[in-house]
């Protein structure tokens, strides 16, 4: 199949927003499909190639790997001023309302800049299908535009809940505009339920995963350190404070020789919040606040830990739950996780300890200390959560759509 994936975030963006489409593009290319991943330029910088040059690039590319094409935002200065926060109050609201009503999105400058590239892709690549993730509505606008240029179906991917990200007054108006998607894919059951409130096409659950390479070997925790990790966004400082209290009580109960070996590592975007909350631990253990780290470094941290902790958001499903399972170490979640996340972990040999109180966090950490080595290589549940396994499901969705469409594939 010739497939175009659309995502706002450039694949080199050091943020989770780039991960899902980039990794599926790689995995689907490895399955023998020709993939173009279309995005905005990195940090809204200038385009590396013109739309005319992209035609030659498409013709010469070795599609054993995805081809990345990025367009720069052009025109629509009010939208750029809106994002730069230079518009006065009142004008900001008027610009948002106008662009949602007139242009069906607030990244109209990116959509405008994309048009010559889309025409080139339609003429040169002739895609069978377009798959676009909802991070903002202009990802779907661009998918619609390309599908019209090409005469092929487009599919919407829901990785952010519509009800949380679209202003209430536009939710029904915009959902009707995008209801011509041939099908939907969703990030989780949580997202499927939210999508069913707004869209009529069937939703197909496709989890974001992790590389099969993560399961090649089980790492042994180094005995000289008792490493625990805290990963990702914090969402709630009260929850963070309670989690840290549970960690402190666990440390206080340890024998002196073990207490001296404890090291808490934080990796994520909320370093200042964590630094403030972990002040009560500084006289008890080493606290290492790293901020953003690469996926490789993050994986190494998770594999070195006796337990990997995270704060649960009540507004969404966490991809990091699946990602962290691949380390083969106990997961500790605070506050309590959803049944969906518990069921996913339950399909693997990796324990997910869902905690509602600081006392339960302390108990979970004690349990983690005695947890035996988990053989991730032979864990069928983990293998089903890899990008490779989820890509097989995604491939079937695409083939079913093309079979029903009858004009492509």
CORBELZI-V70129 format. One record per backbone hydrogen bond with DSSP energy under -0.5 kcal/mol. NH is the residue of the N-H (numbers start at 1). CO is the residue of the C=O. If there is no record, write none. Layout:
NH;CO + NH;CO
This chain:
3;1 + 3;34 + 4;129 + 5;3 + 5;36 + 6;131 + 7;38 + 13;10 + 15;13 + 18;15 + 19;16 + 20;16 + 22;18 + 23;19 + 24;20 + 25;21 + 26;22 + 27;23 + 28;24 + 29;25 + 30;26 + 31;27 + 32;29 + 33;28 + 34;1 + 35;33 + 36;3 + 37;67 + 38;5 + 38;36 + 39;69 + 40;8 + 41;71 + 44;41 + 45;42 + 54;50 + 55;51 + 55;52 + 56;52 + 57;53 + 58;54 + 59;55 + 60;56 + 61;57 + 63;61 + 65;62 + 67;35 + 68;66 + 69;37 + 69;67 + 71;39 + 74;109 + 79;76 + 80;76 + 81;77 + 82;78 + 83;79 + 84;80 + 85;82 + 86;81 + 87;81 + 91;88 + 91;89 + 92;88 + 94;90 + 95;91 + 96;92 + 97;93 + 98;94 + 99;95 + 100;96 + 101;97 + 102;98 + 103;99 + 104;99 + 104;100 + 105;99 + 110;107 + 111;107 + 112;108 + 113;109 + 114;110 + 115;111 + 115;112 + 117;114 + 118;114 + 119;115 + 120;116 + 121;117 + 122;118 + 123;119 + 124;120 + 125;121 + 126;121 + 128;2 + 129;2 + 130;153 + 131;4 + 132;155 + 133;6 + 134;157 + 135;133 + 135;136 + 139;136 + 140;136 + 141;137 + 142;138 + 143;139 + 144;140 + 145;141 + 146;142 + 147;143 + 148;144 + 149;145 + 150;146 + 151;147 + 152;147 + 153;128 + 155;130 + 156;183 + 157;132 + 158;185 + 159;134 + 159;157 + 164;161 + 165;161 + 165;162 + 166;162 + 170;167 + 171;167 + 171;168 + 174;170 + 175;171 + 176;172 + 177;173 + 178;174 + 179;176 + 181;178 + 182;154 + 184;202 + 185;156 + 186;204 + 187;158 + 192;188 + 193;189 + 194;190 + 195;191 + 196;192 + 197;193 + 197;194 + 198;195 + 199;195 + 204;184 + 205;203 + 206;186 + 210;385 + 214;211 + 215;212 + 216;213 + 219;217 + 225;222 + 226;261 + 227;225 + 228;263 + 229;307 + 230;265 + 231;309 + 232;267 + 236;234 + 240;236 + 241;237 + 242;238 + 243;239 + 244;240 + 245;241 + 246;242 + 247;243 + 248;244 + 249;245 + 250;246 + 251;247 + 252;248 + 253;249 + 254;250 + 254;251 + 258;255 + 259;255 + 260;256 + 261;258 + 262;259 + 263;226 + 264;286 + 265;228 + 265;263 + 266;288 + 267;230 + 268;291 + 274;270 + 275;271 + 276;272 + 277;273 + 278;274 + 279;276 + 280;277 + 281;278 + 282;278 + 282;279 + 284;281 + 285;281 + 286;262 + 288;264 + 288;286 + 289;287 + 290;266 + 290;288 + 291;266 + 298;294 + 299;295 + 300;296 + 301;297 + 302;298 + 303;299 + 304;300 + 304;301 + 305;301 + 305;302 + 306;227 + 307;227 + 308;330 + 309;229 + 310;332 + 312;334 + 319;317 + 321;318 + 322;318 + 322;319 + 323;319 + 324;320 + 325;321 + 326;322 + 326;323 + 327;324 + 328;325 + 329;324 + 330;306 + 331;351 + 332;308 + 333;353 + 334;310 + 335;355 + 342;338 + 343;339 + 344;340 + 345;341 + 346;342 + 347;343 + 347;344 + 348;345 + 351;349 + 353;331 + 353;351 + 354;352 + 355;333 + 355;353 + 361;357 + 362;358 + 363;359 + 364;360 + 365;361 + 366;362 + 367;363 + 368;364 + 369;365 + 370;366 + 370;367 + 371;368 + 375;373 + 376;374 + 378;375 + 379;376 + 380;378 + 383;379 + 384;380 + 385;382 + 386;383 + 387;210 + 390;386 + 391;387 + 392;388 + 393;389 + 394;390 + 395;391 + 396;392 + 397;393 + 398;394 + 399;395 + 400;396 + 401;397 + 402;398 + 403;399 + 404;400 + 405;401 + 406;402
